[in-house]
Amino acid sequence: MSFVSDLEPKALWGHFDQILRIPRPSKGEEGMRRYVLSVAERHGLETRRDDAGNLVVAKPGAAGHETAPVTVLQSHLDMVQEKNSDVAFDFGKDAIRPVRDGDYLTAEGTTLGSDNGIGVAAMLALAEANGLAHGPLELLFTVDEESGLTGAAQLSGDLLTGRRLLNLDSEEEGSVYVGCAGGVNVRLELPVASASAGGGSEAALSVAVSGFKGGHSGVDIHLQRGNAIQLLGRALLRARERAPFRLASFGGGSAHNAIPREAKALLVCGERDREAIADTIQEEFAAIGSEHREVEPDARIEVAGARPPGKAWEAAATDRALRLVAALPHGVQAMSHDLEGLVETSANLATVAPADGGLELLVSLRSSVDSAKRALARKVEALAALAGAAASREGDYPGWKPNMASELLRTVRAVHARELGQEPEVKAIHAGLETGIIGEKYPGTDMISFGPQIEFPHSPDERVLIPSVERFWRLLTATLRELA
């Protein structure tokens, strides 16, 4: 046990301490599933599982509340696995190393996994709890949320009986969420013809950018953080105007729902042009640094000589790739006309990587308006066609339309005011929650989402405000008592 288990409420933090030790990538949640099943078995609770691996633990109502309507609580088992490049860490076997920084809990150079590990820990604490007033509970643990909500998309239609649901995957204390954005990913495949490189008059340069903050491509997109892929592409395109070179590789980003923090490229040029190219890249990145100084103070670039590779892309392929990266949308595309301050539509140029003799790019799109989402997807596809790239859509999921007349919303608002001394803000979130999909599969379900204060998820800066977890637990248990 670490110091995490000594935090309050101990029932919740004790489970989170154990969760920190369990690898739980998207599509690799078996260790977490075994842990949940062990808790259920220890307390004699019924479990159900569907073919996708989603798991329900059913707990009868407390004494005197056995016949109350069933309440579903829902969190996802997987986490985004991001680390700083200079950190030696293997997500497949290493335990996440928690660090306390004042009132915050963070991790040493990696994502913490409080998204959605705190929600999972709270549900496990409820599974074990004695003496809490609650009606019958169905604790729904979904899988593969972070790679595109695919666990929820494959959720069996007969796994749940309850028709009121508390989603515990929100990250802003004092807010209750009643709606979310839908999303779709557009995958681009750009063919890049190669030719021999490394002749006697050729040199090579490696270029790497790092130190960007990254973050959640929905929750943090309005913060105007730098996209490492696009800004590296910008510096290279500027250098290409000054002297010719050919790319041999280009890559960056790690997940569709994370703003890219790092990117790197290898280029081949004439020996006599190497210094001019390196200087221009540095000059353009200095301009980038000046533009982003307030939000990206740690952004840096490294340009160094490298051994020339045997092959590099042809000049025309290099031009197409850099121009496509420059043209693809990234950031806020539109703000909501209905809810002040809500991002309506956004794009995240998420990953770039070599694939089968070409370059594969992934653009993640979000919108609370389905027609706007589709229009933006068509725009990305049009840009791909102009560059000679193939485009395909994947992971399309619906948004969650707010129901301001919700009985569950009325209850949670009243409990929040009574227990925490103030009315919550009622919001929609510019991120994908599984509620939209679950609502489609179980029509008529009354749904609400809330959680503790979690900042900078999907990046190694992720942190959770420790006192907010106790307040979240108080709100959760008081809500269940009221619903019973």
N, C-alpha and C positions, 0 to 999 in steps of 0.2 A: 504494500500500500504506500502511496505517496501523500504529500500534504493535501492533495486534492480531496481525498476522502474525509478530511477534517473540516471542510467547508460546510456551511449550512445552506440548505437542509441536507443533512448527512445521507439520508435515504437516496436522494437524487445524485449527489456528488459521488457517492460510493460506486454507483453504477457507471457514471461517466469516467471515473478513474480506471475501471476495468475496460471500458470501451476504448480508451486511449491505447491499450495494449493489443487490440485486435485489428489486423489488416481488414479494410472494408472498402476496396475500390468498387466502382460501378461494375456490375456483372461478376463481382467476386465477393459476395456478402455471406458466403457459407459459414465463416467463423462467427459472424454476428448472429446469424440465424440459429446456430447451435447454442450460443449464449442465451438468447431469448428463450429457446426451448428448455434450456436447463433451469431457468428461473420459473417457467410455467410448470415444469414437472415437479420441482421442489415444493410448489404450493398447490399441487393437484388441480391445476387449471386446464380446461379443454383448449386444444389448439386445432386450427384448420389451416391448410395451405393449398394454394392453387398451382397450376402448372408453371406459372412464371416465377414462382418462389416467394410471392407475397404471403405473409403469415398473419393470422389472427389469433390472439389469445383472448378467450372469453372469461370474464370474471362475473360471478353472480352478484346481484345487488346486496348491499350490506343489510344487516338485520333491520326489518321494518320497511325496507325499500325494495324488496324483491320484485314487486310488480310494476315499478316505475318504467317508463319507456327506456329502451336501450339507447345509450350514448356511445358513439364511435369516437375514438381518439386516434389520430393518424400522424405518423412520422416516417421518414425514410431511413434505411439502414446504411446507405453508402455515403461517401464523402468525396469531395474534390481533393486530389493529391497533388499539391504544389509545393515545391521547395526552392530555395535559392540555389543557384548553380554552384556556389562555393561550400555548400553544406553536404557533408557525407551522411547520407540517410537512405535506407532501403525501405520503402513503404510496404514491401512484401513480407518483411520480417521484423523490422524495428518498431519498438513502442514509441509513440509520439512523446516528446519530452516537454512537459508543461513547465511554464515559467510564470511566476506571479510578478506583476508590475503594478504596484499600488492596488487599486481596486479591480484591476483587470487580470484575466487569465489568458495567456497567449502560449505560443509554442516556440521552440528553439529552431528557427530557420525553416519551419514548415507550416502548412495549414494545421489548424488545431482540430478541426472536425466538430466544433460546437454546432455547426450547420451539418446535420440536424441531430448531432449526438446528444444535445441537451434535451431535445424533445423525446428521443428514444429513452434516455435515462429517466425522464419524468414518468413515462409510461411504465417502465419496469418498476419504478418506485411505487406506483399505484397498484401494480400487480401484486406486490408484496405487502402493501399497507394493511394494517388492522386498525380499526377504530375510526376510519374515515367514513362519513356518510356519503353514499353514492348509490345510484341505481345500477342495473346491469350494464357492464362495460364490454365493448368489443375493441380491443387494442390492435389496430391495423398497422403492421410494419411492412412498408413497401420496399421494393428493390429498384435499383438502376434508375433512380430519379435524376442524378446529376448528368447523365449522358443523354438525356432527352425525355425524361418522364416515361420511359418505356415500360417500367414495372406497372405503373398505374394504367397505362394503355392496354396492358394485357390482363388487368384485374378481372377475375372471374365474376360474373354477374350474380352468383349465388353465395359469395363468401360472407356477405354482411346481411344482417337483419335490421340493424338500426337505421333510422332516417334523420338523425341529427348528428352532426359531425364537428368535432373540434380539431382543426389542423394546427399542429404545434411547430410549424416551419416558418414563422415570421420572425423578423430580426430587429424590430424597433419597439422598445418598451413604451408603454403609454398609448399604443395604437392598436386598433382592432381592424383587421382587414376583411373586406366583404367582396373583393373582386381582384382579378389578376389578368395579366396579359397572356395572350396566346403566342405561339412561336412556330418557326419553321427554320430548318437549316438548308442552305443551298451549297452543294458541293460542286466545285469546279475542277475540271481536269484539263490542264493546258499541255499540249504536246510540245516538247522542247528537243529539237534535233541537236545532236552533238557532233563535234569534230575534234580531231586530235589537238593536243595542246602541249606546252612544255618544250617548245623548240628553243634553240640557243639564244634567241633574242627575246624570249618571253619570261615574265616574272609573275608571281602570284601574291595576292594580298588576302589575308583573312580579316574580316570586319565583324565585330560583335557589339551589340548594344545590350545593356542590362541596367538594373537598378530602378526600373519603372515600378510603380506601385501595383499595377494590375487591379484586380478586384473582380467582383461579380458583374457580369456583363449586363444585368438588368438593374440591380439595386444601385450600382455605382456609376452607371453610364453617364449620368448627368454631371458628374464631377469633372468631366473633361480631362481625364487622365490620358497620358500618352499611350498610343498603340505602338509597341516596339516593332512590329512587322512593318506597319505603314511608314513609320519614321525612318527605319533603316532603308526601306525602299526609296523614300524621298531623298535621303543623302546619296544613295547610289545613282538615282536618276539625275541628280544635279551633277555628279561627277562624270556621268556618261555624256553630258553636254560639253564637257571640257576635253575629254580624251577618250578614245575607244577602249573598251574592255569587254570581256565575255564572262558571264557567270558560270561557275562550275557547280555551285550549290547555293540554295537559299532555304532557310527554315526558321520557324519560330512558333510560339504559342504551344499550348498543351491541352486545352479543353474548349469545347464550343461555348461554354458559359463563363469563361474567364477572359478578361481583357489581357492580351499578351504582354508579358513583362520583359521577355528576352527574345532576341532574334540574332541570327548570324548568317554570314555569306562568305563564299570563297570566290574570288575572281581572278581572271588571268588577263594580263595586259602586256604591252611592249615594255621592255626594260626601261626605255627612255621616258615612258609616260607614268611610271610607277609613282614617282614623287608627286607629280601634279595631281594624280588621282587621289592619293592619300591626303594631300593638303586640302583638296576640295571637299572630300568627305568630312574631314575635321571641321572645316569652315562651316559647312551646312549644318553639322550637328551642333556647333556652337550657337548658330541662329536658333535651332530647335530648342536648345537648352535655355536660351534667353526667353523664348516664347512660353515655355513651360516651367519657368523657374519656381513659381509659387506652388505648383501642384506636384512637380517632379524634381525636387532638389537633389536627388541621388542618382539621376539618370547619367549614364556614362557610356563612352564608346572606346573601343580598343581597335586600332588598325595596326596590323603587324605583317611583316613579310612571312611568306609561307612557301612550302615546297610546291612547285607547279604540279597539278594533277595530270594524268595521262590524257584526259578529255575535258572539254568545256563546251557549253552550249554555243550554238552558232549565234552570230551577232543579231540576226533578226529575232531569234527566240529570246535572247536577253532583253531586247527592246520590248517585245510583247509582254513579257513577264513583269518588268518594272512598270510599264504603263498601266497594266491591269491592276497591280497592287495600288498604284497611285489613284486610279479611278474608282475603285470599289468604295462604297459608302461605309463609314464608321462613325458611331456616335449618335446623338439625338437627332432624329429626323423630323419629329413633330411633337408638340406639347398638346395635352388634352384641352379641349374647349369646355369640357363638362366639369372636371375636377381641377381646381387651381393647383399648380405645382406638380401635376402628374405627367410624367413622360408618356406620351401615347404610343410613339413608334420609334424604334431604334435599330441600329445595325452594329454588329461586332465582327470585324475581320479577325477571326479567332485563331486559325492555324494555317500554316504553309509548310509543306513537306514534300520531298521527292517521292514519286510513285510511278513505277513501271515506265521509266524513260520519259517521264513528264513531271509536272509540278501540280500538286493537289492543294487547293485552297478551300477553306470552309468559312462561310459567312453565316452567322447566326442572327436571325431577324426576330424581333418581338413587336407586338402591337396589341392594344386592347380593342382595336377595330379590325375585324377580319379582312375587310376589303382593302384597308391600307397595308396590311401584312402581305396580302397577295400582290398588290401593286408593287411593293418594294421588292418582292421576290422576282417579279417580271423585270424590274429594272436591273437587278443583278444578273439575271439570265441574258438580258440584252447586251450588257457590257461584256459578258463572257463570249457571246456570239461574235461581237466585234473584234475580240482578241483571238478568235479561233479556238475557244475552249468549249468543251462539253459541260453542260450543267444539269444537275438533278436535284430534286427536293427530297428531304427526308425528315422524319421526326416531327411532322406537322401535328400540333396539338391545339385544342381550343382554349379560349379565355374563359373566365368565370365572371358572369354578369352580376353586378351588385343587386341585392334584394334588400332595400332599405326598410321593408315591412317585416323583416325576419323576426320571428319570435325569439330565436336564439340570440340574435343581436340585441334585442331588448333586454334579455336576461343578463347577458355579459356586460352590457353598459351599466346596468344597475349594480351588479356585483362589483365591478371595477370602481365605481364611485364610492360604494360603501366600504370596500376593503382597502382601497389605495388612496382614497381621499379626493379623487378627481375623475371627471368624465374622460373616457378615452377619446382620442381622435379616431374617427371612422374613415378608413382609407381604402383605396385600391393600390396594388403594388405592381410596378413594372418589372415583373419577373414571373416565371412560370411556376405556379403551384399546382399540385396534383388535384386540387379541389375541382378545377374545371373538368378534368377527365372523369373523376369519380362522380361528379354531378351528372355527366352524360350517361354513365353506366347505371346510376341509381337515381332516376328522375324523382324530383320532389324532395330530395335531401336538403335539409336546412343546414347551412355551413357557415362557420366562422374560423378565422385564423388569428392566432396571437402567439407571442413568444417573448423571451428576454432580449436584452440589448446585445446584439452581436454585430460587430463592426468589421469591415474589410474582409468578408467571407471570400473564399476561393483564392486567397492570396496568403503568403507567409506572414502578412501583417494581421491576419485574422485574430480577433480577440473578443472575449465575452466579459461583460461587466458583472462581476461576481455578485454584488448586492441585488442586481436586477433578477437574478435567478431565484432568490428567495421570494421576491415579490411576484414573479411569474408563478411559482409553486403555490403561493397563497391564493392568487387569482384562480388558478386551475382547480384547486381543491374546493374553494368556496363556490365556484361555478357548478361543480359536480354536486355539491351539497344542495344548491338551489334547484338544480334540475331533478334531483331525487324527490 
